[in-house]
């Protein structure tokens, strides 16, 4: 399901029931809230098949109010196992949904391990923005929505622009706040410091062109984009929210900023921009972490082990 439904469709439930009966899967996995509610409803009309829910965020951030929580707690009573992308996310899930710990596991994200030629990407981006060889690119990728906290970056780069004119911010993405952020950049006279590229499909190329990645979010689950930057050997500076600490090691693969401290955030960005050897060391550390913990092959093996265990449990009961 590619989009969230605004109303419940009995016809879709009927189609799911028909599909499951035709294919007789050993395992059914739900990868989102819409998939969950439709699969749970369909399960009343199907033979017992283990259902796994893939939890990719802090569920407490989007379950609003007591009725909503009760509804999803009921849904999860019919779910056999919950695999979460990180430790923080699974702890949040257990607490919010009152779900049995023994029916949960942590299976990391599988991040594509394709490296892009960084020199080529950097030159291409500098040229497209009419920037100089000595300019440093700080990259942000994400929706222009309140939780992504773009105004924080504008405040930070208002300070940076006054003393380090060679440090530039490039923002990739679109969303409800795009025009508002664009106007604020213009109002502060930062059009030659902050560049908005809108929606792009070439995310890996964008990341590989960066000297540093930034994530100033107010809310996060386990941010995969930090790992995607790591695969390109790009260190990150991020605010300490959600599961950021699971993908970013402070002082090792980048820097984690507590309490949304703009001065510290600014200081770390300037330090990374001005020290190429430090960027290289932290970027290599980030790459090593991604390869060790978030390789898609390891991710696939972990899922296979989980599925086989659930299938065996089903055959015993």
GIFEN-V942099 format. One record per backbone hydrogen bond with DSSP energy under -1.0 kcal/mol. NH is the residue of the N-H (numbers start at 1). CO is the residue of the C=O. If there is no record, write none. Layout:
# GIFEN-V942099
nh->NH co->CO
nh->NH co->CO
This chain:
# GIFEN-V942099
nh->13 co->9
nh->14 co->10
nh->15 co->11
nh->16 co->12
nh->17 co->13
nh->18 co->14
nh->19 co->15
nh->20 co->16
nh->21 co->17
nh->22 co->18
nh->23 co->19
nh->24 co->20
nh->28 co->50
nh->30 co->52
nh->36 co->32
nh->37 co->33
nh->38 co->34
nh->39 co->35
nh->40 co->36
nh->41 co->37
nh->42 co->38
nh->43 co->39
nh->44 co->41
nh->45 co->42
nh->46 co->43
nh->52 co->28
nh->53 co->81
nh->54 co->30
nh->55 co->83
nh->59 co->57
nh->61 co->58
nh->62 co->59
nh->63 co->59
nh->69 co->65
nh->70 co->66
nh->71 co->67
nh->72 co->68
nh->73 co->69
nh->74 co->70
nh->75 co->71
nh->76 co->72
nh->78 co->75
nh->79 co->76
nh->80 co->51
nh->81 co->51
nh->82 co->103
nh->83 co->53
nh->84 co->105
nh->85 co->55
nh->90 co->86
nh->91 co->87
nh->92 co->88
nh->93 co->89
nh->94 co->90
nh->95 co->91
nh->96 co->92
nh->97 co->93
nh->103 co->100
nh->104 co->101
nh->105 co->82
nh->107 co->84
nh->111 co->294
nh->121 co->117
nh->122 co->118
nh->123 co->119
nh->124 co->120
nh->125 co->121
nh->126 co->122
nh->127 co->123
nh->128 co->124
nh->129 co->125
nh->130 co->127
nh->131 co->126
nh->135 co->132
nh->136 co->166
nh->138 co->168
nh->139 co->212
nh->140 co->170
nh->142 co->172
nh->144 co->174
nh->145 co->143
nh->148 co->145
nh->149 co->146
nh->154 co->150
nh->155 co->151
nh->156 co->152
nh->157 co->153
nh->158 co->154
nh->159 co->155
nh->160 co->156
nh->161 co->157
nh->163 co->160
nh->164 co->160
nh->167 co->164
nh->168 co->136
nh->169 co->193
nh->170 co->138
nh->171 co->195
nh->172 co->140
nh->173 co->198
nh->177 co->144
nh->178 co->175
nh->181 co->177
nh->182 co->178
nh->183 co->179
nh->184 co->180
nh->185 co->181
nh->186 co->182
nh->187 co->183
nh->188 co->184
nh->189 co->186
nh->190 co->185
nh->193 co->190
nh->194 co->190
nh->195 co->169
nh->197 co->171
nh->203 co->201
nh->206 co->202
nh->207 co->203
nh->208 co->204
nh->210 co->207
nh->211 co->137
nh->212 co->137
nh->213 co->235
nh->214 co->139
nh->215 co->237
nh->218 co->147
nh->228 co->224
nh->229 co->225
nh->230 co->226
nh->231 co->227
nh->233 co->230
nh->234 co->229
nh->236 co->253
nh->237 co->213
nh->238 co->255
nh->239 co->215
nh->240 co->257
nh->241 co->239
nh->243 co->221
nh->244 co->241
nh->246 co->243
nh->247 co->244
nh->248 co->244
nh->251 co->254
nh->252 co->249
nh->253 co->249
nh->255 co->236
nh->257 co->238
nh->261 co->258
nh->265 co->261
nh->266 co->262
nh->267 co->263
nh->268 co->264
nh->269 co->265
nh->270 co->266
nh->271 co->267
nh->272 co->268
nh->273 co->269
nh->274 co->270
nh->279 co->275
nh->280 co->276
nh->281 co->277
nh->282 co->278
nh->283 co->279
nh->284 co->280
nh->285 co->281
nh->286 co->282
nh->287 co->283
nh->288 co->284
nh->289 co->285
nh->290 co->286
nh->291 co->287
nh->292 co->288
nh->293 co->289
nh->294 co->290
nh->299 co->295
nh->300 co->296
nh->301 co->297
nh->302 co->298
nh->303 co->299
nh->304 co->300
nh->305 co->301
nh->306 co->302
nh->307 co->303
nh->308 co->304
nh->309 co->305
nh->310 co->306
nh->311 co->307
nh->312 co->308
nh->313 co->309
nh->314 co->310
nh->315 co->311
nh->316 co->312
nh->317 co->313
